[in-house]
Amino acid sequence: MGCWTRSWATLRREFKLSNFKLDHPEPQLFLASEWQSQPVSEVKVWYVVYRWVWALYHVSWWAANLAFEGNLDATIQRKAYHFIYLTNWAYLSIAIMNVVHACIMTSSWLRYRRTVQLPKTTTTQLKVLWVLQNIVFPPALLICSLLECHIQPSIPITALNLPLL
């Protein structure tokens, strides 16, 4: 009975309506790299540059994947096949999320570079980023895992579909 009571109390505490709000006790962590020293006191320009390089990398790979669908000289109808694959949609969502992340980092750097304090509450931009990350990453991980488990040997491996080993 004691175990059940403790479990029920834990469940009630975890599933309170206030826990479903997008309020983070340390919103400045969204504006910093994992490698940045703690506590976070400013938005680093090198991290903004890194976010843009990372976003451009993902957009470039997605565009290359679309360009090489079929062949370079394939028809528009053949290139439209690109959009029937869930893996391509997942990668497009990752590219979009990274561009949004880079834009948020840039606007945050511009906003907070002259002030000493970062936001004390979770701003709308940070909430959007938080929601996007929670929407994009789990399906991408699931799709990659399923692809790795069920990839067929008859599919030729190229630089664009090289499975992670």
N, C-alpha and C positions, 0 to 999 in steps of 0.2 A: 504493500500500500504506500509506503514512504517513497519508493522509487517512482511509482506512477504519479504521485503528487508532485514530486520534483520535476518530472518530465513534463507534466501538464503546465506547471508554472513557467518552465523554460519556453515551451511552445507559446504560451500566452504572451510572454515578454517579447519573443521574437516576431510574432505576427500582429503586433499592435499597429494600428493605422499610422501612427507617427513614424514607424520604421519604413514605411513605403514612400515617404517623401524623399525628394532629391536634395536633402540637406546633408552636407558632409561636415564633420567637425573641423577639418583642416582643408579648406578649399584651395589653398595655395599649392597643395601637392599636385593638382591638375596642371599647374603652370611650371612644373619643374621636372627635370630628368631624375631617373632613379639613381644616377651617379652623382647628382648634385649634393653638396653637403647640407646637412640639416642643422638648424631649422632653415627653411627656405625664406630668403629675405628679398629676392628680386627675380624677375624673369631674365634669364641669361640670353644674350644675343646669339651665342653659339648654339643654344638649344632651338631658337627660332630658325636659324639656318639649317640645322639638322632636320627639323620637321619639314622644311620645304624640300630639301634633298630627298628625304624619304618619300614624300608625297609625289614628287616628280618621277622617282624611281618606279613607284607602283603604277602611276598613270602611263608611263612609257611602256612598261611590260604589258599592260592591258591593251594599249594601242597596237603594240607589235603583235600580240596574240590575235587581235582582230584583223590586222593587215595580212597576216600569214594564214588566215582561215582559208582553207582550200589551197590557193597559191596567191602570189602577188597580183596576178592577172585574172583572178576568179571573178565571176559575175556578182552583182549585188545580191542576187538570190542565194548564191552559195555562201557569201559572207554573212547572210542573215542566219545561217545555221549556228553561228557563234552564240546567238542568244537563246538557243534551246538547251544549252548545257548549264546545269546548276553551278558547276565549278566556275564558269565564266561570270555568272551573276554574283557569286560570292566574292570573286576577285574584284569585280567592279565596285561592289559595296566597300571593300577594303580600300580601294583607291579613292573613292569619294570621301570616306571617313578620314583618311589621311590628309586630303586637301582641306577639309573642314577643320581638322586639328591644326594644320599649318596656319590657316586664316585666323583661328582663335588665338593661337600663340602670337601671331603678328600683332593683332589688335590689342592683346593684353600687354605685350612689350611696349607698344606705342602709348598705351594708357598709363601704365605703371612705371615707366622708366624714369620719370621725373619725381615720382613720389617714393617715399621710403616704405610705405605700407602696401602690402598686397590685400586683396579683398578678404574681409572677415566672414562674409557669408557666401554661399554658393550662388554665383551670378547665373543669369539665363544662358549665357554662352557655355559656361561650365556644365550646366544641366544638359544642354544639347549634346555636348561632347560625351558626357557620361552615358546618356541614353544610346547614342550611336555606338559606343564601344560595347555596350551590353547587347545590342542588336546584331552587330557585325561579327564579333569574334567567336561566339559559340557555334553558329552555323558553319563558319569557315573551318573551324577545328573539326567539326563532325564530318563535313564534306571531304576534307583532306584525309581523315582517318578512313572513311569508307572507300575513297579512291585507292588508297594504299592497300587496303585489304582485298579489294576486288579488281585491281587492274589486270587487264587481260594481256597475256604475252604477245598476242598478235598486233597490239598497238605499237607502232614504231615510236621509240623514245627520241624526242628532239630536245633542244635547249629550252623550248617553251613548255613542254609537259614533263620534264625530267622529274621523276618522283623523288621525294626526300628519302634518303636512306638512313 
